[in-house]
């Protein structure tokens, strides 16, 4: 009986240790984190981003790329810095992930310090502020930044559409201010003029006064730099209040809710170029399976978060083959020593600042879809 009690005590200790040692029950599982807006005015982006990352997980697990199953721990950033920092703190200190998907310029800047301090890689596929290229070696971008979008569209509009006088409506945050700076420089170089820049608070939803100022300025075109529900309201209220000039915007506008708006007809927008009709097997599989799973055509945001998730699997697979632990530091080292990656859109390489280069397409919205009217390849 005494022997039985001793055995029971040993098993009890082993069982308790299993609970005390993080990850001991599933040491081969691969969990990454994601900070997406799952609630609030920017929630529409969360659905878009998740559809890409979730499909990548499906493919990674179906192909058994890793020694154990891959999953994503989602935290709600609301598209705002403060809740994002709370979510990042949980992912780093509680979930113990080595790799986090990020989005939005303000969010990405807010969480980058935590990532660097804890050697956790953060990968952005949605924020486009140019300063995201300077957040340190643990912060990567799989999306071309908005400075390239502005540099692509303004010379095209000046040369091909005769646009000279431009008014900017921009959200008063780091992203909006970066577009203001880039637009001033690019328009001047292209032979145009920024005649007025109107900032709006991040929480603003009423823009009839802004529309009146735009009418008074009499521009050839209006550039809109906002996101989420606010950008839809700006477009709608400009049109409702008699602003009939050409509207221009960036890739953040190209989400289903905005494209479905009747007032979006004719908007010119920029975004990264992806050949969805490519015979490349990775691209073809992504497009086919995305349409089958979600019953809609994919967009660049879906591509970005698919690629960001697949990138983790490629790097982790290489580390496992070498018998190395999958840590943020090792993922960074492996990415830096790898010349190129086969992702959706083709074979790509990172610049020294941790950003991927893609061609930029100038598009026009027609009947709720986008039509490419020009492509600028900055990589050539």
Secondary structure as UniProt FT lines:
FT   HELIX           2..20
FT   TURN            22..23
FT   HELIX           24..26
FT   TURN            27..28
FT   STRAND          30..36
FT   TURN            41..42
FT   HELIX           43..62
FT   TURN            63..64
FT   STRAND          70..76
FT   TURN            78..79
FT   HELIX           81..90
FT   HELIX           91..95
FT   STRAND          99..102
FT   HELIX           105..117
FT   TURN            118..119
FT   STRAND          121..124
FT   HELIX           130..134
FT   TURN            137..138
FT   STRAND          139..141
FT   HELIX           146..160
FT   STRAND          165..171
FT   HELIX           174..190
FT   STRAND          193..200
FT   TURN            202..203
FT   HELIX           208..217
FT   STRAND          221..225
FT   HELIX           228..240
FT   TURN            241..242
FT   STRAND          246..249
FT   HELIX           251..253
FT   HELIX           256..259
FT   HELIX           262..264
FT   TURN            265..266
FT   STRAND          268..272
FT   TURN            276..277
FT   HELIX           281..294
FT   HELIX           300..321
FT   TURN            322..323
FT   HELIX           328..337
FT   STRAND          341..343
FT   TURN            344..345
FT   STRAND          346..348
FT   TURN            352..353
FT   STRAND          355..356
FT   STRAND          360..366
FT   TURN            367..368
FT   STRAND          369..376
FT   TURN            378..379
//
